[in-house]
């Protein structure tokens, strides 16, 4: 089972999504505005994959 939570992007502040993928024990946070992606282990919080475009921060 997976759940989707609407959040603010930690990179740019735009609306983003956090997907909790229970079957794989992962949490994926993604933003379509700045191309931010962070995948972490739901159990340990360790980063599995990360990508963001540093030039796309908005103030």
N, CA, C and O atoms as a GROMACS GRO file, in nm:
protein
  236
    1UNK      N    1   0.084  -0.118   0.000
    1UNK     CA    2   0.000   0.000   0.000
    1UNK      C    3   0.089   0.124   0.000
    1UNK      O    4   0.197   0.123   0.058
    2UNK      N    5   0.042   0.229  -0.065
    2UNK     CA    6   0.115   0.356  -0.065
    2UNK      C    7   0.017   0.469  -0.037
    2UNK      O    8  -0.102   0.460  -0.069
    3UNK      N    9   0.069   0.575   0.023
    3UNK     CA   10  -0.012   0.693   0.051
    3UNK      C   11   0.060   0.815  -0.006
    3UNK      O   12   0.183   0.816  -0.017
    4UNK      N   13  -0.017   0.916  -0.043
    4UNK     CA   14   0.038   1.039  -0.099
    4UNK      C   15  -0.004   1.154  -0.008
    4UNK      O   16  -0.121   1.167   0.030
    5UNK      N   17   0.094   1.238   0.025
    5UNK     CA   18   0.069   1.354   0.109
    5UNK      C   19   0.112   1.479   0.032
    5UNK      O   20   0.221   1.482  -0.024
    6UNK      N   21   0.027   1.580   0.029
    6UNK     CA   22   0.062   1.708  -0.034
    6UNK      C   23   0.139   1.791   0.066
    6UNK      O   24   0.093   1.814   0.178
    7UNK      N   25   0.258   1.836   0.025
    7UNK     CA   26   0.347   1.914   0.113
    7UNK      C   27   0.403   2.031   0.034
    7UNK      O   28   0.372   2.049  -0.083
    8UNK      N   29   0.485   2.110   0.099
    8UNK     CA   30   0.562   2.215   0.033
    8UNK      C   31   0.702   2.160   0.007
    8UNK      O   32   0.758   2.091   0.092
    9UNK      N   33   0.756   2.189  -0.108
    9UNK     CA   34   0.889   2.143  -0.146
    9UNK      C   35   0.993   2.202  -0.050
    9UNK      O   36   0.993   2.323  -0.027
   10UNK      N   37   1.080   2.118   0.007
   10UNK     CA   38   1.184   2.171   0.094
   10UNK      C   39   1.291   2.249   0.018
   10UNK      O   40   1.372   2.318   0.081
   11UNK      N   41   1.293   2.240  -0.114
   11UNK     CA   42   1.392   2.310  -0.195
   11UNK      C   43   1.342   2.447  -0.240
   11UNK      O   44   1.413   2.547  -0.226
   12UNK      N   45   1.219   2.453  -0.293
   12UNK     CA   46   1.171   2.579  -0.351
   12UNK      C   47   1.042   2.632  -0.289
   12UNK      O   48   1.005   2.747  -0.313
   13UNK      N   49   0.974   2.551  -0.209
   13UNK     CA   50   0.851   2.596  -0.144
   13UNK      C   51   0.724   2.577  -0.224
   13UNK      O   52   0.615   2.609  -0.175
   14UNK      N   53   0.734   2.528  -0.345
   14UNK     CA   54   0.616   2.502  -0.429
   14UNK      C   55   0.542   2.379  -0.378
   14UNK      O   56   0.597   2.300  -0.302
   15UNK      N   57   0.417   2.361  -0.420
   15UNK     CA   58   0.346   2.239  -0.384
   15UNK      C   59   0.421   2.116  -0.437
   15UNK      O   60   0.468   2.115  -0.551
   16UNK      N   61   0.433   2.014  -0.353
   16UNK     CA   62   0.504   1.891  -0.388
   16UNK      C   63   0.428   1.773  -0.329
   16UNK      O   64   0.326   1.791  -0.263
   17UNK      N   65   0.479   1.653  -0.353
   17UNK     CA   66   0.414   1.531  -0.303
   17UNK      C   67   0.514   1.445  -0.227
   17UNK      O   68   0.631   1.436  -0.264
   18UNK      N   69   0.465   1.382  -0.121
   18UNK     CA   70   0.544   1.282  -0.049
   18UNK      C   71   0.468   1.150  -0.059
   18UNK      O   72   0.354   1.138  -0.014
   19UNK      N   73   0.535   1.051  -0.118
   19UNK     CA   74   0.476   0.919  -0.137
   19UNK      C   75   0.538   0.823  -0.036
   19UNK      O   76   0.661   0.809  -0.030
   20UNK      N   77   0.456   0.758   0.043
   20UNK     CA   78   0.504   0.656   0.136
   20UNK      C   79   0.475   0.521   0.073
   20UNK      O   80   0.359   0.479   0.063
   21UNK      N   81   0.580   0.452   0.030
   21UNK     CA   82   0.568   0.325  -0.040
   21UNK      C   83   0.594   0.213   0.060
   21UNK      O   84   0.708   0.167   0.076
   22UNK      N   85   0.488   0.170   0.127
   22UNK     CA   86   0.499   0.074   0.237
   22UNK      C   87   0.560  -0.060   0.192
   22UNK      O   88   0.637  -0.120   0.267
   23UNK      N   89   0.525  -0.106   0.074
   23UNK     CA   90   0.574  -0.237   0.027
   23UNK      C   91   0.727  -0.238   0.013
   23UNK      O   92   0.790  -0.342   0.032
   24UNK      N   93   0.785  -0.123  -0.019
   24UNK     CA   94   0.930  -0.114  -0.039
   24UNK      C   95   0.999  -0.044   0.078
   24UNK      O   96   1.121  -0.031   0.080
   25UNK      N   97   0.918   0.000   0.176
   25UNK     CA   98   0.969   0.072   0.293
   25UNK      C   99   1.049   0.196   0.253
   25UNK      O  100   1.158   0.221   0.304
   26UNK      N  101   0.991   0.273   0.159
   26UNK     CA  102   1.056   0.394   0.110
   26UNK      C  103   0.963   0.514   0.123
   26UNK      O  104   0.841   0.500   0.124
   27UNK      N  105   1.022   0.632   0.132
   27UNK     CA  106   0.948   0.758   0.127
   27UNK      C  107   1.009   0.840   0.015
   27UNK      O  108   1.130   0.866   0.015
   28UNK      N  109   0.926   0.880  -0.082
   28UNK     CA  110   0.974   0.956  -0.198
   28UNK      C  111   0.909   1.095  -0.196
   28UNK      O  112   0.786   1.106  -0.202
   29UNK      N  113   0.991   1.199  -0.189
   29UNK     CA  114   0.944   1.337  -0.194
   29UNK      C  115   0.985   1.394  -0.328
   29UNK      O  116   1.102   1.386  -0.367
   30UNK      N  117   0.888   1.452  -0.401
   30UNK     CA  118   0.918   1.502  -0.535
   30UNK      C  119   0.844   1.631  -0.562
   30UNK      O  120   0.732   1.652  -0.516
   31UNK      N  121   0.911   1.718  -0.640
   31UNK     CA  122   0.854   1.846  -0.680
   31UNK      C  123   0.870   1.860  -0.831
   31UNK      O  124   0.981   1.850  -0.883
   32UNK      N  125   0.762   1.883  -0.900
   32UNK     CA  126   0.766   1.902  -1.045
   32UNK      C  127   0.813   2.040  -1.085
   32UNK      O  128   0.853   2.060  -1.200
   33UNK      N  129   0.808   2.135  -0.994
   33UNK     CA  130   0.846   2.272  -1.027
   33UNK      C  131   0.998   2.286  -1.038
   33UNK      O  132   1.049   2.346  -1.133
   34UNK      N  133   1.072   2.232  -0.941
   34UNK     CA  134   1.218   2.250  -0.940
   34UNK      C  135   1.292   2.118  -0.963
   34UNK      O  136   1.415   2.115  -0.955
   35UNK      N  137   1.220   2.011  -0.991
   35UNK     CA  138   1.280   1.881  -1.021
   35UNK      C  139   1.350   1.820  -0.900
   35UNK      O  140   1.445   1.742  -0.916
   36UNK      N  141   1.305   1.854  -0.778
   36UNK     CA  142   1.360   1.798  -0.654
   36UNK      C  143   1.312   1.654  -0.637
   36UNK      O  144   1.196   1.622  -0.663
   37UNK      N  145   1.402   1.567  -0.594
   37UNK     CA  146   1.366   1.428  -0.564
   37UNK      C  147   1.450   1.381  -0.446
   37UNK      O  148   1.572   1.398  -0.446
   38UNK      N  149   1.385   1.322  -0.346
   38UNK     CA  150   1.455   1.265  -0.232
   38UNK      C  151   1.385   1.135  -0.197
   38UNK      O  152   1.265   1.134  -0.167
   39UNK      N  153   1.459   1.025  -0.201
   39UNK     CA  154   1.405   0.895  -0.163
   39UNK      C  155   1.481   0.850  -0.039
   39UNK      O  156   1.604   0.842  -0.040
   40UNK      N  157   1.407   0.820   0.068
   40UNK     CA  158   1.469   0.777   0.192
   40UNK      C  159   1.409   0.645   0.238
   40UNK      O  160   1.298   0.609   0.199
   41UNK      N  161   1.484   0.573   0.320
   41UNK     CA  162   1.435   0.451   0.382
   41UNK      C  163   1.336   0.490   0.492
   41UNK      O  164   1.368   0.575   0.576
   42UNK      N  165   1.218   0.431   0.491
   42UNK     CA  166   1.116   0.464   0.589
   42UNK      C  167   1.157   0.418   0.730
   42UNK      O  168   1.112   0.477   0.828
   43UNK      N  169   1.240   0.316   0.740
   43UNK     CA  170   1.280   0.265   0.870
   43UNK      C  171   1.394   0.344   0.931
   43UNK      O  172   1.389   0.377   1.050
   44UNK      N  173   1.496   0.374   0.854
   44UNK     CA  174   1.617   0.436   0.908
   44UNK      C  175   1.629   0.585   0.876
   44UNK      O  176   1.702   0.656   0.945
   45UNK      N  177   1.559   0.633   0.774
   45UNK     CA  178   1.571   0.771   0.732
   45UNK      C  179   1.692   0.798   0.643
   45UNK      O  180   1.716   0.912   0.604
   46UNK      N  181   1.768   0.695   0.613
   46UNK     CA  182   1.885   0.712   0.526
   46UNK      C  183   1.844   0.743   0.383
   46UNK      O  184   1.744   0.692   0.332
   47UNK      N  185   1.924   0.828   0.319
   47UNK     CA  186   1.895   0.868   0.181
   47UNK      C  187   1.933   0.756   0.086
   47UNK      O  188   2.046   0.705   0.090
   48UNK      N  189   1.840   0.717   0.002
   48UNK     CA  190   1.862   0.614  -0.099
   48UNK      C  191   1.899   0.680  -0.231
   48UNK      O  192   1.988   0.633  -0.302
   49UNK      N  193   1.829   0.789  -0.264
   49UNK     CA  194   1.853   0.862  -0.389
   49UNK      C  195   1.814   1.007  -0.368
   49UNK      O  196   1.716   1.035  -0.298
   50UNK      N  197   1.889   1.098  -0.426
   50UNK     CA  198   1.856   1.240  -0.413
   50UNK      C  199   1.898   1.314  -0.539
   50UNK      O  200   2.000   1.284  -0.600
   51UNK      N  201   1.816   1.412  -0.577
   51UNK     CA  202   1.847   1.497  -0.691
   51UNK      C  203   1.773   1.628  -0.674
   51UNK      O  204   1.655   1.629  -0.640
   52UNK      N  205   1.840   1.736  -0.696
   52UNK     CA  206   1.775   1.866  -0.706
   52UNK      C  207   1.862   1.958  -0.790
   52UNK      O  208   1.983   1.941  -0.800
   53UNK      N  209   1.797   2.054  -0.847
   53UNK     CA  210   1.867   2.152  -0.930
   53UNK      C  211   1.893   2.275  -0.844
   53UNK      O  212   1.801   2.354  -0.822
   54UNK      N  213   2.016   2.295  -0.796
   54UNK     CA  214   2.043   2.403  -0.702
   54UNK      C  215   2.013   2.543  -0.756
   54UNK      O  216   1.986   2.633  -0.678
   55UNK      N  217   2.017   2.562  -0.884
   55UNK     CA  218   1.988   2.693  -0.942
   55UNK      C  219   1.841   2.728  -0.945
   55UNK      O  220   1.806   2.839  -0.984
   56UNK      N  221   1.755   2.636  -0.905
   56UNK     CA  222   1.612   2.662  -0.916
   56UNK      C  223   1.547   2.702  -0.784
   56UNK      O  224   1.424   2.700  -0.773
   57UNK      N  225   1.625   2.736  -0.684
   57UNK     CA  226   1.568   2.785  -0.558
   57UNK      C  227   1.499   2.919  -0.580
   57UNK      O  228   1.554   3.008  -0.645
   58UNK      N  229   1.380   2.932  -0.528
   58UNK     CA  230   1.307   3.058  -0.539
   58UNK      C  231   1.302   3.124  -0.401
   58UNK      O  232   1.294   3.055  -0.300
   59UNK      N  233   1.308   3.256  -0.398
   59UNK     CA  234   1.300   3.330  -0.272
   59UNK      C  235   1.183   3.422  -0.274
   59UNK      O  236   1.158   3.494  -0.177
   0.00000   0.00000   0.00000
